Amino acid sequence: MQRVFTLIAFFLLTVLQAQISVCSWNIENLGKSKSEENILFIVNTIKKFDIVAIQEVVAGSGGAQAVAQIAEELNRKGTQWDYTISDPTSGSSYKRERYAFLWRTNKVKLKKEAWLEQKYNQEIDREPYFATFEHNGKVFTLVTFHAITQSKQPETEIKYFKFLPNEYPTLNLVFAGDFNCPQSHSVFNPLKKMGYDSVFKNQKTSLKREYNNGNCLASEFDNFWYHSERVSISNPKAIQFYEGFENLNEAREISDHIPITVEITLK
């Protein structure tokens, strides 16, 4: 009987070690506008995950510094973290931004320098940011993205994502971010036909400006997309961080989007 319990414990430990917890969060205007209190709240929200993908880092002064401050505070928690920040995105017709990845160095390793997508940077205002991570000898590439707003028709950008798997045929791509578009939109059909699926369905992730009959969430924008033959997912969560604030105005000082998280297992 003791042997059985030992084998079960070993199996469970192996499964847990194989899982990677990933958080994606559009942190609105991450830069000088965030107070030290805001930064500490962000840190306490993301500290339990293995990899964090952040969208909407301010391109100008203050954005990179805010990410560095988050990393510094995470390191104060007793676990070693590292991070990478993109150059400003290249699109000229809309708001330029940066992206960032932060990760626990005892769980994953960055395989090579992260990069902004170059081939479609004229068609996509805020071209996605790629980072390849290794975990237990297996690798995957996390791709973070922030689409143009819904009023500007984000599907005109998202349609180019169908080319990325063939552009990077050797990479196990997992897309994460704010698509400003629900997963049910037909623009995602080509990805679905390739074997990609969304983690969240009918999950709203953007904050309203005011409570409406107790409902605080507005639109189904943020998501993960993964290839179901290469990645298994579990424990998807949308973190309703606003519940800790007295009103939505205070919550929106952090962001107008909530973080989304998932645990992935590489096949």
C-alpha positions in Angstrom: 0.0 0.0 0.0 2.8 2.4 0.9 4.4 1.6 -2.5 1.1 2.6 -4.2 0.9 5.9 -2.4 4.5 6.6 -3.3 3.8 5.9 -7.0 0.7 8.1 -6.9 2.7 10.9 -5.2 5.5 10.6 -7.8 2.9 10.7 -10.7 1.2 13.7 -9.3 4.5 15.5 -8.7 5.6 14.7 -12.3 2.4 16.0 -13.7 2.6 19.2 -11.7 6.2 19.7 -12.8 5.2 19.3 -16.4 2.7 22.1 -16.2 3.5 25.7 -16.9 1.2 28.4 -15.6 0.9 31.3 -18.0 -0.8 34.7 -17.4 -1.7 37.2 -20.0 -2.7 40.7 -19.1 -3.4 44.0 -20.9 -2.3 46.4 -18.2 -3.6 49.7 -19.5 -0.9 52.4 -20.0 1.8 50.5 -18.0 4.2 53.3 -17.4 4.6 56.5 -15.3 0.9 56.6 -14.6 1.2 53.6 -12.3 1.8 54.4 -8.6 4.0 52.3 -6.4 0.8 51.0 -4.9 -0.5 50.0 -8.4 2.8 48.2 -9.1 2.6 46.2 -5.9 -1.0 45.2 -6.6 0.1 44.0 -10.1 3.0 42.0 -8.5 0.8 40.4 -6.0 -1.7 39.4 -8.7 0.9 37.8 -11.0 3.5 36.4 -8.6 2.2 32.8 -8.5 2.5 32.2 -12.3 5.5 30.9 -14.2 5.3 33.2 -17.3 3.5 36.5 -17.6 2.8 38.2 -21.0 2.0 41.9 -20.7 0.4 44.1 -23.4 0.1 47.9 -23.5 3.5 48.8 -22.0 4.0 52.5 -22.7 6.4 53.0 -25.7 7.9 56.2 -24.4 9.5 57.1 -21.1 8.3 55.1 -18.1 7.1 51.9 -19.8 10.3 49.9 -19.6 11.0 51.2 -16.1 7.6 50.0 -14.9 8.3 46.5 -16.2 11.7 46.6 -14.5 10.1 47.7 -11.3 7.6 44.8 -11.4 10.5 42.3 -12.0 12.4 43.8 -9.0 9.4 43.5 -6.7 8.8 39.9 -7.9 12.4 39.1 -7.0 11.8 40.4 -3.5 9.2 37.7 -3.1 12.0 35.0 -2.9 11.8 33.5 -6.4 14.2 34.6 -9.2 12.5 36.3 -12.1 13.8 37.6 -15.4 12.1 39.7 -18.1 12.4 41.0 -21.6 10.8 44.1 -23.2 10.2 44.6 -26.9 11.2 47.7 -28.9 8.3 50.0 -29.6 5.9 48.5 -32.2 6.4 49.9 -35.7 2.9 50.8 -36.8 2.5 54.5 -37.6 -1.3 54.8 -37.9 -2.1 53.9 -34.3 -0.7 54.0 -30.8 2.8 52.5 -30.6 3.4 50.3 -27.6 5.8 47.8 -26.1 5.2 44.2 -24.9 6.9 42.4 -22.1 7.4 38.8 -20.8 8.4 38.0 -17.2 9.2 34.4 -16.1 10.5 32.3 -13.2 14.0 31.2 -14.0 13.6 28.0 -12.0 10.7 26.9 -14.1 11.5 28.0 -17.7 14.4 29.2 -19.7 14.4 31.7 -22.6 15.9 29.9 -25.5 16.9 32.9 -27.6 16.3 36.6 -27.8 12.6 37.5 -28.1 11.6 39.3 -31.3 8.8 41.4 -32.9 7.2 39.9 -36.0 8.8 41.6 -39.0 7.1 40.2 -42.1 3.6 41.6 -41.3 4.6 44.7 -39.4 3.1 47.0 -42.1 -0.2 45.1 -42.0 -0.4 44.9 -38.2 0.1 48.1 -36.3 1.3 46.5 -33.1 3.1 43.5 -34.5 3.2 40.5 -32.1 6.1 39.7 -29.8 7.6 36.2 -29.8 9.5 34.4 -27.0 10.6 30.8 -27.1 10.8 29.0 -23.7 12.2 25.7 -22.7 10.7 23.5 -19.9 11.9 20.0 -19.1 13.6 19.7 -22.5 10.5 20.8 -24.4 10.0 24.1 -26.1 7.1 26.4 -27.0 6.8 29.9 -28.3 4.5 32.3 -26.6 3.3 35.1 -28.9 1.7 38.2 -27.2 -0.4 40.6 -29.2 -2.6 43.7 -28.8 -4.9 44.4 -31.7 -6.3 47.7 -32.8 -9.5 48.7 -31.1 -12.9 47.2 -32.1 -13.9 50.4 -33.8 -10.9 50.1 -36.1 -11.8 46.5 -37.2 -9.1 44.3 -35.5 -10.1 41.4 -37.8 -8.1 43.3 -40.6 -5.0 42.5 -38.5 -6.0 39.1 -37.1 -6.5 37.7 -40.5 -2.7 37.6 -40.9 -2.3 35.2 -38.0 -3.3 32.3 -40.3 0.1 32.7 -42.0 2.2 32.6 -38.8 2.2 28.8 -38.3 3.6 28.3 -41.8 6.0 31.2 -41.3 7.4 29.5 -38.3 6.8 25.7 -39.1 9.3 24.5 -36.4 7.7 26.4 -33.6 5.0 25.3 -31.2 3.1 28.6 -31.2 0.7 29.7 -28.4 -1.0 33.0 -29.0 -1.9 35.2 -26.0 -3.3 38.7 -25.6 -6.0 41.3 -26.3 -7.5 40.6 -29.7 -10.3 43.2 -29.3 -12.4 40.5 -31.0 -14.4 37.5 -29.7 -13.1 34.0 -30.4 -16.4 33.3 -32.2 -15.5 35.7 -35.0 -15.0 34.1 -38.4 -11.6 35.7 -38.7 -10.3 32.9 -36.4 -11.8 30.1 -38.6 -8.5 29.5 -40.6 -6.6 29.0 -37.3 -9.3 26.6 -36.1 -9.0 24.6 -39.3 -5.3 24.3 -38.6 -6.0 22.7 -35.2 -5.9 25.8 -33.0 -8.5 26.3 -30.3 -9.2 29.1 -27.9 -8.9 28.6 -24.1 -11.8 30.8 -23.3 -15.3 30.9 -24.8 -17.9 33.4 -23.9 -15.6 34.9 -21.2 -15.7 38.7 -21.1 -12.4 40.3 -20.0 -12.7 44.0 -20.4 -14.1 46.3 -17.7 -17.1 48.5 -18.0 -16.9 52.1 -16.7 -19.8 51.5 -14.3 -21.5 48.6 -12.6 -24.6 47.5 -14.5 -26.9 45.3 -12.4 -23.8 43.8 -10.7 -22.1 43.1 -14.0 -18.7 44.7 -14.4 -17.4 43.0 -17.6 -18.0 44.4 -21.1 -16.5 42.4 -23.9 -14.9 39.0 -24.8 -11.5 40.3 -26.0 -8.6 38.5 -24.3 -7.7 34.9 -25.0 -5.1 32.2 -25.6 -4.9 30.2 -28.8 -3.1 26.8 -28.8 -2.6 23.8 -31.1 -4.6 21.0 -29.5 -2.2 18.3 -30.8 0.9 20.0 -29.2 -0.5 21.5 -26.0 -2.9 20.3 -23.3 -4.6 22.9 -21.2 -6.1 22.9 -17.7 -7.4 25.2 -15.0 -8.2 28.3 -17.1 -9.2 31.3 -15.0 -10.2 34.9 -15.5 -9.0 36.8 -12.5 -11.7 39.3 -11.4 -9.2 41.6 -9.6 -11.7 44.5 -9.5 -13.6 42.7 -6.7 -11.0 44.0 -4.3 -11.9 47.6 -5.0 -14.7 49.8 -3.8 -15.6 51.0 -7.3 -14.6 50.4 -10.9 -12.9 53.8 -11.1 -10.3 52.6 -8.6 -10.0 49.2 -10.3 -9.4 50.9 -13.7 -6.4 52.7 -12.2 -4.8 49.2 -12.5 -6.3 48.3 -15.9 -9.4 48.2 -18.0 -8.8 44.5 -18.6 -8.6 41.5 -16.3 -5.8 38.9 -16.4 -6.4 35.5 -17.9 -4.5 32.5 -16.9 -4.1 28.8 -18.0 -1.9 25.9 -17.1 -0.3 24.2 -20.2 1.4 20.9 -20.6 3.6 20.4 -23.6 3.1 17.1 -25.5 
